[in-house]
């Protein structure tokens, strides 16, 4: 599961609530959760930190998630 989505759901937040806390658009949260963005917006990481989450760990988990998705695609091609 996408680590951003998991963290949000663990905190019982909606995408809309997280977007408001982070000061970003709903579409930013949606794009992150669908794995469409290469990196996590700093404002989103700051919001998670304010909610008691380790932002560095969350960023690393998202980066690993994206990398594993890329590797799966490359394996299909080869």
PDB file of N, CA, C and O in Angstrom:
ATOM      1  N   UNK A   1       0.842  -1.187   0.000  1.00  0.00           N
ATOM      2  CA  UNK A   1       0.000   0.000   0.000  1.00  0.00           C
ATOM      3  C   UNK A   1       0.886   1.248   0.000  1.00  0.00           C
ATOM      4  O   UNK A   1       1.967   1.267   0.588  1.00  0.00           O
ATOM      5  N   UNK A   2       0.409   2.254  -0.656  1.00  0.00           N
ATOM      6  CA  UNK A   2       1.112   3.535  -0.700  1.00  0.00           C
ATOM      7  C   UNK A   2       1.281   4.077   0.726  1.00  0.00           C
ATOM      8  O   UNK A   2       0.296   4.178   1.458  1.00  0.00           O
ATOM      9  N   UNK A   3       2.507   4.426   1.133  1.00  0.00           N
ATOM     10  CA  UNK A   3       2.740   4.881   2.507  1.00  0.00           C
ATOM     11  C   UNK A   3       2.031   6.191   2.863  1.00  0.00           C
ATOM     12  O   UNK A   3       1.689   6.407   4.026  1.00  0.00           O
ATOM     13  N   UNK A   4       1.811   7.053   1.896  1.00  0.00           N
ATOM     14  CA  UNK A   4       1.089   8.301   2.180  1.00  0.00           C
ATOM     15  C   UNK A   4      -0.365   7.995   2.514  1.00  0.00           C
ATOM     16  O   UNK A   4      -0.923   8.521   3.477  1.00  0.00           O
ATOM     17  N   UNK A   5      -0.960   7.144   1.708  1.00  0.00           N
ATOM     18  CA  UNK A   5      -2.351   6.750   1.952  1.00  0.00           C
ATOM     19  C   UNK A   5      -2.481   6.027   3.293  1.00  0.00           C
ATOM     20  O   UNK A   5      -3.405   6.290   4.063  1.00  0.00           O
ATOM     21  N   UNK A   6      -1.549   5.116   3.561  1.00  0.00           N
ATOM     22  CA  UNK A   6      -1.591   4.366   4.817  1.00  0.00           C
ATOM     23  C   UNK A   6      -1.475   5.301   6.016  1.00  0.00           C
ATOM     24  O   UNK A   6      -2.229   5.167   6.980  1.00  0.00           O
ATOM     25  N   UNK A   7      -0.539   6.247   5.966  1.00  0.00           N
ATOM     26  CA  UNK A   7      -0.354   7.186   7.073  1.00  0.00           C
ATOM     27  C   UNK A   7      -1.611   8.028   7.272  1.00  0.00           C
ATOM     28  O   UNK A   7      -2.033   8.268   8.404  1.00  0.00           O
ATOM     29  N   UNK A   8      -2.197   8.469   6.180  1.00  0.00           N
ATOM     30  CA  UNK A   8      -3.421   9.277   6.268  1.00  0.00           C
ATOM     31  C   UNK A   8      -4.553   8.462   6.890  1.00  0.00           C
ATOM     32  O   UNK A   8      -5.248   8.931   7.791  1.00  0.00           O
ATOM     33  N   UNK A   9      -4.728   7.244   6.398  1.00  0.00           N
ATOM     34  CA  UNK A   9      -5.798   6.398   6.915  1.00  0.00           C
ATOM     35  C   UNK A   9      -5.561   6.015   8.375  1.00  0.00           C
ATOM     36  O   UNK A   9      -6.512   5.942   9.153  1.00  0.00           O
ATOM     37  N   UNK A  10      -4.309   5.772   8.755  1.00  0.00           N
ATOM     38  CA  UNK A  10      -3.994   5.455  10.155  1.00  0.00           C
ATOM     39  C   UNK A  10      -4.374   6.607  11.082  1.00  0.00           C
ATOM     40  O   UNK A  10      -4.700   6.394  12.250  1.00  0.00           O
ATOM     41  N   UNK A  11      -4.329   7.822  10.554  1.00  0.00           N
ATOM     42  CA  UNK A  11      -4.696   9.006  11.340  1.00  0.00           C
ATOM     43  C   UNK A  11      -6.187   9.334  11.214  1.00  0.00           C
ATOM     44  O   UNK A  11      -6.660  10.330  11.760  1.00  0.00           O
ATOM     45  N   UNK A  12      -6.909   8.495  10.497  1.00  0.00           N
ATOM     46  CA  UNK A  12      -8.351   8.691  10.281  1.00  0.00           C
ATOM     47  C   UNK A  12      -8.676  10.049   9.662  1.00  0.00           C
ATOM     48  O   UNK A  12      -9.640  10.711  10.045  1.00  0.00           O
ATOM     49  N   UNK A  13      -7.848  10.446   8.696  1.00  0.00           N
ATOM     50  CA  UNK A  13      -8.078  11.698   7.977  1.00  0.00           C
ATOM     51  C   UNK A  13      -8.598  11.406   6.575  1.00  0.00           C
ATOM     52  O   UNK A  13      -8.248  10.395   5.966  1.00  0.00           O
ATOM     53  N   UNK A  14      -9.421  12.289   6.083  1.00  0.00           N
ATOM     54  CA  UNK A  14      -9.824  12.206   4.686  1.00  0.00           C
ATOM     55  C   UNK A  14      -8.757  12.895   3.845  1.00  0.00           C
ATOM     56  O   UNK A  14      -7.915  13.623   4.371  1.00  0.00           O
ATOM     57  N   UNK A  15      -8.797  12.663   2.550  1.00  0.00           N
ATOM     58  CA  UNK A  15      -7.875  13.369   1.664  1.00  0.00           C
ATOM     59  C   UNK A  15      -8.097  14.878   1.765  1.00  0.00           C
ATOM     60  O   UNK A  15      -7.147  15.661   1.764  1.00  0.00           O
ATOM     61  N   UNK A  16      -9.345  15.261   1.852  1.00  0.00           N
ATOM     62  CA  UNK A  16      -9.678  16.684   1.942  1.00  0.00           C
ATOM     63  C   UNK A  16      -9.105  17.295   3.223  1.00  0.00           C
ATOM     64  O   UNK A  16      -8.559  18.398   3.194  1.00  0.00           O
ATOM     65  N   UNK A  17      -9.227  16.588   4.337  1.00  0.00           N
ATOM     66  CA  UNK A  17      -8.686  17.090   5.606  1.00  0.00           C
ATOM     67  C   UNK A  17      -7.172  17.236   5.534  1.00  0.00           C
ATOM     68  O   UNK A  17      -6.621  18.245   5.973  1.00  0.00           O
ATOM     69  N   UNK A  18      -6.499  16.227   4.981  1.00  0.00           N
ATOM     70  CA  UNK A  18      -5.045  16.303   4.867  1.00  0.00           C
ATOM     71  C   UNK A  18      -4.637  17.446   3.944  1.00  0.00           C
ATOM     72  O   UNK A  18      -3.675  18.157   4.231  1.00  0.00           O
ATOM     73  N   UNK A  19      -5.348  17.628   2.854  1.00  0.00           N
ATOM     74  CA  UNK A  19      -4.997  18.716   1.934  1.00  0.00           C
ATOM     75  C   UNK A  19      -5.124  20.069   2.620  1.00  0.00           C
ATOM     76  O   UNK A  19      -4.304  20.960   2.400  1.00  0.00           O
ATOM     77  N   UNK A  20      -6.146  20.222   3.449  1.00  0.00           N
ATOM     78  CA  UNK A  20      -6.321  21.487   4.181  1.00  0.00           C
ATOM     79  C   UNK A  20      -5.218  21.689   5.214  1.00  0.00           C
ATOM     80  O   UNK A  20      -4.690  22.792   5.356  1.00  0.00           O
ATOM     81  N   UNK A  21      -4.872  20.626   5.933  1.00  0.00           N
ATOM     82  CA  UNK A  21      -3.788  20.729   6.919  1.00  0.00           C
ATOM     83  C   UNK A  21      -2.453  21.066   6.266  1.00  0.00           C
ATOM     84  O   UNK A  21      -1.651  21.811   6.828  1.00  0.00           O
ATOM     85  N   UNK A  22      -2.220  20.517   5.085  1.00  0.00           N
ATOM     86  CA  UNK A  22      -0.951  20.724   4.390  1.00  0.00           C
ATOM     87  C   UNK A  22      -0.938  22.001   3.555  1.00  0.00           C
ATOM     88  O   UNK A  22       0.124  22.464   3.139  1.00  0.00           O
ATOM     89  N   UNK A  23      -2.113  22.566   3.314  1.00  0.00           N
ATOM     90  CA  UNK A  23      -2.176  23.775   2.487  1.00  0.00           C
ATOM     91  C   UNK A  23      -1.928  23.493   1.016  1.00  0.00           C
ATOM     92  O   UNK A  23      -1.386  24.325   0.288  1.00  0.00           O
ATOM     93  N   UNK A  24      -2.336  22.302   0.592  1.00  0.00           N
ATOM     94  CA  UNK A  24      -2.194  21.922  -0.817  1.00  0.00           C
ATOM     95  C   UNK A  24      -3.568  21.524  -1.342  1.00  0.00           C
ATOM     96  O   UNK A  24      -4.510  21.342  -0.570  1.00  0.00           O
ATOM     97  N   UNK A  25      -3.671  21.394  -2.630  1.00  0.00           N
ATOM     98  CA  UNK A  25      -4.927  20.996  -3.227  1.00  0.00           C
ATOM     99  C   UNK A  25      -5.227  19.518  -3.011  1.00  0.00           C
ATOM    100  O   UNK A  25      -4.330  18.698  -2.816  1.00  0.00           O
ATOM    101  N   UNK A  26      -6.501  19.213  -3.053  1.00  0.00           N
ATOM    102  CA  UNK A  26      -6.951  17.819  -2.950  1.00  0.00           C
ATOM    103  C   UNK A  26      -6.264  16.956  -4.001  1.00  0.00           C
ATOM    104  O   UNK A  26      -5.898  15.810  -3.740  1.00  0.00           O
ATOM    105  N   UNK A  27      -6.095  17.521  -5.187  1.00  0.00           N
ATOM    106  CA  UNK A  27      -5.489  16.758  -6.277  1.00  0.00           C
ATOM    107  C   UNK A  27      -4.046  16.360  -5.966  1.00  0.00           C
ATOM    108  O   UNK A  27      -3.575  15.329  -6.448  1.00  0.00           O
ATOM    109  N   UNK A  28      -3.346  17.156  -5.174  1.00  0.00           N
ATOM    110  CA  UNK A  28      -1.979  16.813  -4.779  1.00  0.00           C
ATOM    111  C   UNK A  28      -1.978  15.545  -3.929  1.00  0.00           C
ATOM    112  O   UNK A  28      -1.168  14.643  -4.145  1.00  0.00           O
ATOM    113  N   UNK A  29      -2.885  15.485  -2.967  1.00  0.00           N
ATOM    114  CA  UNK A  29      -2.977  14.303  -2.110  1.00  0.00           C
ATOM    115  C   UNK A  29      -3.391  13.090  -2.938  1.00  0.00           C
ATOM    116  O   UNK A  29      -2.829  12.005  -2.789  1.00  0.00           O
ATOM    117  N   UNK A  30      -4.359  13.278  -3.794  1.00  0.00           N
ATOM    118  CA  UNK A  30      -4.825  12.194  -4.647  1.00  0.00           C
ATOM    119  C   UNK A  30      -3.701  11.675  -5.537  1.00  0.00           C
ATOM    120  O   UNK A  30      -3.528  10.465  -5.678  1.00  0.00           O
ATOM    121  N   UNK A  31      -2.944  12.579  -6.132  1.00  0.00           N
ATOM    122  CA  UNK A  31      -1.826  12.191  -7.001  1.00  0.00           C
ATOM    123  C   UNK A  31      -0.751  11.438  -6.230  1.00  0.00           C
ATOM    124  O   UNK A  31      -0.195  10.461  -6.732  1.00  0.00           O
ATOM    125  N   UNK A  32      -0.458  11.885  -5.022  1.00  0.00           N
ATOM    126  CA  UNK A  32       0.519  11.187  -4.190  1.00  0.00           C
ATOM    127  C   UNK A  32       0.057   9.766  -3.892  1.00  0.00           C
ATOM    128  O   UNK A  32       0.831   8.814  -3.997  1.00  0.00           O
ATOM    129  N   UNK A  33      -1.200   9.637  -3.524  1.00  0.00           N
ATOM    130  CA  UNK A  33      -1.714   8.323  -3.150  1.00  0.00           C
ATOM    131  C   UNK A  33      -1.825   7.377  -4.343  1.00  0.00           C
ATOM    132  O   UNK A  33      -1.799   6.157  -4.175  1.00  0.00           O
ATOM    133  N   UNK A  34      -1.946   7.923  -5.519  1.00  0.00           N
ATOM    134  CA  UNK A  34      -1.997   7.096  -6.723  1.00  0.00           C
ATOM    135  C   UNK A  34      -0.602   6.857  -7.293  1.00  0.00           C
ATOM    136  O   UNK A  34      -0.452   6.183  -8.312  1.00  0.00           O
ATOM    137  N   UNK A  35       0.423   7.412  -6.632  1.00  0.00           N
ATOM    138  CA  UNK A  35       1.805   7.208  -7.058  1.00  0.00           C
ATOM    139  C   UNK A  35       2.171   7.981  -8.308  1.00  0.00           C
ATOM    140  O   UNK A  35       3.083   7.588  -9.036  1.00  0.00           O
ATOM    141  N   UNK A  36       1.483   9.058  -8.562  1.00  0.00           N
ATOM    142  CA  UNK A  36       1.726   9.846  -9.773  1.00  0.00           C
ATOM    143  C   UNK A  36       2.785  10.928  -9.595  1.00  0.00           C
ATOM    144  O   UNK A  36       3.209  11.546 -10.571  1.00  0.00           O
ATOM    145  N   UNK A  37       3.212  11.159  -8.369  1.00  0.00           N
ATOM    146  CA  UNK A  37       4.225  12.185  -8.128  1.00  0.00           C
ATOM    147  C   UNK A  37       5.532  11.504  -7.741  1.00  0.00           C
ATOM    148  O   UNK A  37       5.542  10.509  -7.017  1.00  0.00           O
ATOM    149  N   UNK A  38       6.633  12.063  -8.239  1.00  0.00           N
ATOM    150  CA  UNK A  38       7.948  11.482  -7.968  1.00  0.00           C
ATOM    151  C   UNK A  38       8.399  11.677  -6.534  1.00  0.00           C
ATOM    152  O   UNK A  38       9.156  10.861  -6.007  1.00  0.00           O
ATOM    153  N   UNK A  39       7.951  12.735  -5.901  1.00  0.00           N
ATOM    154  CA  UNK A  39       8.360  12.976  -4.519  1.00  0.00           C
ATOM    155  C   UNK A  39       7.212  13.607  -3.736  1.00  0.00           C
ATOM    156  O   UNK A  39       6.250  14.116  -4.310  1.00  0.00           O
ATOM    157  N   UNK A  40       7.339  13.561  -2.422  1.00  0.00           N
ATOM    158  CA  UNK A  40       6.312  14.107  -1.546  1.00  0.00           C
ATOM    159  C   UNK A  40       6.566  15.587  -1.322  1.00  0.00           C
ATOM    160  O   UNK A  40       7.681  15.997  -1.000  1.00  0.00           O
ATOM    161  N   UNK A  41       5.539  16.369  -1.494  1.00  0.00           N
ATOM    162  CA  UNK A  41       5.577  17.811  -1.263  1.00  0.00           C
ATOM    163  C   UNK A  41       6.004  18.078   0.187  1.00  0.00           C
ATOM    164  O   UNK A  41       5.528  17.409   1.105  1.00  0.00           O
ATOM    165  N   UNK A  42       6.897  19.051   0.394  1.00  0.00           N
ATOM    166  CA  UNK A  42       7.359  19.392   1.744  1.00  0.00           C
ATOM    167  C   UNK A  42       6.211  19.815   2.656  1.00  0.00           C
ATOM    168  O   UNK A  42       6.237  19.526   3.852  1.00  0.00           O
ATOM    169  N   UNK A  43       5.207  20.493   2.111  1.00  0.00           N
ATOM    170  CA  UNK A  43       4.063  20.915   2.923  1.00  0.00           C
ATOM    171  C   UNK A  43       3.298  19.704   3.457  1.00  0.00           C
ATOM    172  O   UNK A  43       2.810  19.718   4.587  1.00  0.00           O
ATOM    173  N   UNK A  44       3.198  18.670   2.644  1.00  0.00           N
ATOM    174  CA  UNK A  44       2.524  17.441   3.078  1.00  0.00           C
ATOM    175  C   UNK A  44       3.347  16.769   4.181  1.00  0.00           C
ATOM    176  O   UNK A  44       2.792  16.316   5.182  1.00  0.00           O
ATOM    177  N   UNK A  45       4.650  16.708   4.000  1.00  0.00           N
ATOM    178  CA  UNK A  45       5.513  16.117   5.024  1.00  0.00           C
ATOM    179  C   UNK A  45       5.431  16.903   6.337  1.00  0.00           C
ATOM    180  O   UNK A  45       5.421  16.310   7.416  1.00  0.00           O
ATOM    181  N   UNK A  46       5.375  18.221   6.245  1.00  0.00           N
ATOM    182  CA  UNK A  46       5.261  19.052   7.448  1.00  0.00           C
ATOM    183  C   UNK A  46       3.946  18.774   8.175  1.00  0.00           C
ATOM    184  O   UNK A  46       3.913  18.717   9.404  1.00  0.00           O
ATOM    185  N   UNK A  47       2.864  18.601   7.414  1.00  0.00           N
ATOM    186  CA  UNK A  47       1.568  18.305   8.026  1.00  0.00           C
ATOM    187  C   UNK A  47       1.633  16.979   8.779  1.00  0.00           C
ATOM    188  O   UNK A  47       1.139  16.876   9.902  1.00  0.00           O
ATOM    189  N   UNK A  48       2.236  15.977   8.170  1.00  0.00           N
ATOM    190  CA  UNK A  48       2.371  14.688   8.850  1.00  0.00           C
ATOM    191  C   UNK A  48       3.228  14.819  10.103  1.00  0.00           C
ATOM    192  O   UNK A  48       2.938  14.196  11.125  1.00  0.00           O
ATOM    193  N   UNK A  49       4.278  15.625  10.027  1.00  0.00           N
ATOM    194  CA  UNK A  49       5.129  15.830  11.202  1.00  0.00           C
ATOM    195  C   UNK A  49       4.329  16.471  12.339  1.00  0.00           C
ATOM    196  O   UNK A  49       4.471  16.084  13.499  1.00  0.00           O
ATOM    197  N   UNK A  50       3.503  17.436  12.004  1.00  0.00           N
ATOM    198  CA  UNK A  50       2.658  18.081  13.018  1.00  0.00           C
ATOM    199  C   UNK A  50       1.684  17.088  13.655  1.00  0.00           C
ATOM    200  O   UNK A  50       1.223  17.285  14.779  1.00  0.00           O
ATOM    201  N   UNK A  51       1.383  16.030  12.923  1.00  0.00           N
ATOM    202  CA  UNK A  51       0.469  15.009  13.424  1.00  0.00           C
ATOM    203  C   UNK A  51       1.215  13.863  14.116  1.00  0.00           C
ATOM    204  O   UNK A  51       0.633  12.822  14.420  1.00  0.00           O
ATOM    205  N   UNK A  52       2.513  14.076  14.358  1.00  0.00           N
ATOM    206  CA  UNK A  52       3.301  13.111  15.119  1.00  0.00           C
ATOM    207  C   UNK A  52       3.985  12.037  14.299  1.00  0.00           C
ATOM    208  O   UNK A  52       4.502  11.071  14.859  1.00  0.00           O
ATOM    209  N   UNK A  53       3.999  12.182  12.997  1.00  0.00           N
ATOM    210  CA  UNK A  53       4.636  11.200  12.128  1.00  0.00           C
ATOM    211  C   UNK A  53       6.090  11.603  11.855  1.00  0.00           C
ATOM    212  O   UNK A  53       6.430  12.786  11.887  1.00  0.00           O
ATOM    213  N   UNK A  54       6.929  10.625  11.590  1.00  0.00           N
ATOM    214  CA  UNK A  54       8.321  10.880  11.240  1.00  0.00           C
ATOM    215  C   UNK A  54       8.383  11.202   9.751  1.00  0.00           C
ATOM    216  O   UNK A  54       8.253  10.313   8.910  1.00  0.00           O
ATOM    217  N   UNK A  55       8.583  12.478   9.434  1.00  0.00           N
ATOM    218  CA  UNK A  55       8.515  12.887   8.027  1.00  0.00           C
ATOM    219  C   UNK A  55       9.653  12.305   7.191  1.00  0.00           C
ATOM    220  O   UNK A  55       9.455  12.012   6.012  1.00  0.00           O
ATOM    221  N   UNK A  56      10.830  12.134   7.770  1.00  0.00           N
ATOM    222  CA  UNK A  56      11.948  11.558   7.019  1.00  0.00           C
ATOM    223  C   UNK A  56      11.677  10.094   6.682  1.00  0.00           C
ATOM    224  O   UNK A  56      11.972   9.642   5.575  1.00  0.00           O
ATOM    225  N   UNK A  57      11.123   9.364   7.627  1.00  0.00           N
ATOM    226  CA  UNK A  57      10.783   7.965   7.398  1.00  0.00           C
ATOM    227  C   UNK A  57       9.687   7.861   6.335  1.00  0.00           C
ATOM    228  O   UNK A  57       9.755   7.012   5.445  1.00  0.00           O
ATOM    229  N   UNK A  58       8.690   8.719   6.432  1.00  0.00           N
ATOM    230  CA  UNK A  58       7.593   8.703   5.469  1.00  0.00           C
ATOM    231  C   UNK A  58       8.088   9.025   4.066  1.00  0.00           C
ATOM    232  O   UNK A  58       7.664   8.395   3.096  1.00  0.00           O
ATOM    233  N   UNK A  59       8.982  10.000   3.953  1.00  0.00           N
ATOM    234  CA  UNK A  59       9.550  10.351   2.652  1.00  0.00           C
ATOM    235  C   UNK A  59      10.332   9.171   2.072  1.00  0.00           C
ATOM    236  O   UNK A  59      10.198   8.849   0.892  1.00  0.00           O
ATOM    237  N   UNK A  60      11.143   8.534   2.905  1.00  0.00           N
ATOM    238  CA  UNK A  60      11.933   7.382   2.452  1.00  0.00           C
ATOM    239  C   UNK A  60      11.026   6.231   2.021  1.00  0.00           C
ATOM    240  O   UNK A  60      11.301   5.564   1.023  1.00  0.00           O
ATOM    241  N   UNK A  61       9.959   5.999   2.759  1.00  0.00           N
ATOM    242  CA  UNK A  61       9.014   4.939   2.397  1.00  0.00           C
ATOM    243  C   UNK A  61       8.340   5.244   1.058  1.00  0.00           C
ATOM    244  O   UNK A  61       8.148   4.347   0.236  1.00  0.00           O
ATOM    245  N   UNK A  62       7.986   6.499   0.843  1.00  0.00           N
ATOM    246  CA  UNK A  62       7.359   6.865  -0.430  1.00  0.00           C
ATOM    247  C   UNK A  62       8.352   6.708  -1.576  1.00  0.00           C
ATOM    248  O   UNK A  62       8.001   6.197  -2.639  1.00  0.00           O
ATOM    249  N   UNK A  63       9.586   7.144  -1.363  1.00  0.00           N
ATOM    250  CA  UNK A  63      10.613   6.998  -2.394  1.00  0.00           C
ATOM    251  C   UNK A  63      10.821   5.519  -2.746  1.00  0.00           C
ATOM    252  O   UNK A  63      10.953   5.167  -3.918  1.00  0.00           O
ATOM    253  N   UNK A  64      10.847   4.667  -1.732  1.00  0.00           N
ATOM    254  CA  UNK A  64      10.999   3.226  -1.966  1.00  0.00           C
ATOM    255  C   UNK A  64       9.794   2.654  -2.702  1.00  0.00           C
ATOM    256  O   UNK A  64       9.944   1.801  -3.577  1.00  0.00           O
ATOM    257  N   UNK A  65       8.613   3.117  -2.353  1.00  0.00           N
ATOM    258  CA  UNK A  65       7.383   2.691  -3.009  1.00  0.00           C
ATOM    259  C   UNK A  65       7.430   3.026  -4.497  1.00  0.00           C
ATOM    260  O   UNK A  65       7.118   2.185  -5.341  1.00  0.00           O
ATOM    261  N   UNK A  66       7.820   4.254  -4.809  1.00  0.00           N
ATOM    262  CA  UNK A  66       7.899   4.692  -6.209  1.00  0.00           C
ATOM    263  C   UNK A  66       8.960   3.890  -6.962  1.00  0.00           C
ATOM    264  O   UNK A  66       8.744   3.488  -8.105  1.00  0.00           O
ATOM    265  N   UNK A  67      10.102   3.659  -6.320  1.00  0.00           N
ATOM    266  CA  UNK A  67      11.173   2.903  -6.967  1.00  0.00           C
ATOM    267  C   UNK A  67      10.732   1.473  -7.253  1.00  0.00           C
ATOM    268  O   UNK A  67      11.034   0.935  -8.318  1.00  0.00           O
ATOM    269  N   UNK A  68      10.026   0.857  -6.322  1.00  0.00           N
ATOM    270  CA  UNK A  68       9.566  -0.513  -6.552  1.00  0.00           C
ATOM    271  C   UNK A  68       8.560  -0.564  -7.693  1.00  0.00           C
ATOM    272  O   UNK A  68       8.536  -1.535  -8.450  1.00  0.00           O
ATOM    273  N   UNK A  69       7.731   0.464  -7.827  1.00  0.00           N
ATOM    274  CA  UNK A  69       6.799   0.522  -8.960  1.00  0.00           C
ATOM    275  C   UNK A  69       7.562   0.611 -10.281  1.00  0.00           C
ATOM    276  O   UNK A  69       7.206  -0.050 -11.256  1.00  0.00           O
ATOM    277  N   UNK A  70       8.597   1.422 -10.304  1.00  0.00           N
ATOM    278  CA  UNK A  70       9.409   1.556 -11.519  1.00  0.00           C
ATOM    279  C   UNK A  70      10.064   0.229 -11.881  1.00  0.00           C
ATOM    280  O   UNK A  70      10.099  -0.158 -13.049  1.00  0.00           O
ATOM    281  N   UNK A  71      10.585  -0.467 -10.869  1.00  0.00           N
ATOM    282  CA  UNK A  71      11.255  -1.745 -11.110  1.00  0.00           C
ATOM    283  C   UNK A  71      10.276  -2.784 -11.658  1.00  0.00           C
ATOM    284  O   UNK A  71      10.636  -3.578 -12.527  1.00  0.00           O
ATOM    285  N   UNK A  72       9.054  -2.780 -11.159  1.00  0.00           N
ATOM    286  CA  UNK A  72       8.037  -3.708 -11.667  1.00  0.00           C
ATOM    287  C   UNK A  72       7.767  -3.459 -13.148  1.00  0.00           C
ATOM    288  O   UNK A  72       7.620  -4.406 -13.920  1.00  0.00           O
ATOM    289  N   UNK A  73       7.703  -2.208 -13.542  1.00  0.00           N
ATOM    290  CA  UNK A  73       7.464  -1.863 -14.939  1.00  0.00           C
ATOM    291  C   UNK A  73       8.631  -2.313 -15.800  1.00  0.00           C
ATOM    292  O   UNK A  73       8.436  -2.890 -16.870  1.00  0.00           O
ATOM    293  N   UNK A  74       9.848  -2.049 -15.332  1.00  0.00           N
ATOM    294  CA  UNK A  74      11.026  -2.445 -16.087  1.00  0.00           C
ATOM    295  C   UNK A  74      11.119  -3.966 -16.236  1.00  0.00           C
ATOM    296  O   UNK A  74      11.550  -4.457 -17.280  1.00  0.00           O
ATOM    297  N   UNK A  75      10.727  -4.701 -15.220  1.00  0.00           N
ATOM    298  CA  UNK A  75      10.752  -6.161 -15.298  1.00  0.00           C
ATOM    299  C   UNK A  75       9.755  -6.677 -16.340  1.00  0.00           C
ATOM    300  O   UNK A  75      10.017  -7.672 -17.015  1.00  0.00           O
ATOM    301  N   UNK A  76       8.629  -6.005 -16.465  1.00  0.00           N
ATOM    302  CA  UNK A  76       7.638  -6.397 -17.472  1.00  0.00           C
ATOM    303  C   UNK A  76       8.174  -6.209 -18.884  1.00  0.00           C
ATOM    304  O   UNK A  76       7.860  -6.983 -19.788  1.00  0.00           O
ATOM    305  N   UNK A  77       8.983  -5.178 -19.060  1.00  0.00           N
ATOM    306  CA  UNK A  77       9.511  -4.862 -20.381  1.00  0.00           C
ATOM    307  C   UNK A  77      10.610  -5.845 -20.782  1.00  0.00           C
ATOM    308  O   UNK A  77      10.716  -6.239 -21.944  1.00  0.00           O
ATOM    309  N   UNK A  78      11.419  -6.230 -19.807  1.00  0.00           N
ATOM    310  CA  UNK A  78      12.580  -7.088 -20.098  1.00  0.00           C
ATOM    311  C   UNK A  78      12.183  -8.493 -20.211  1.00  0.00           C
ATOM    312  O   UNK A  78      13.027  -9.356 -20.453  1.00  0.00           O
TER     313      UNK A  78
END
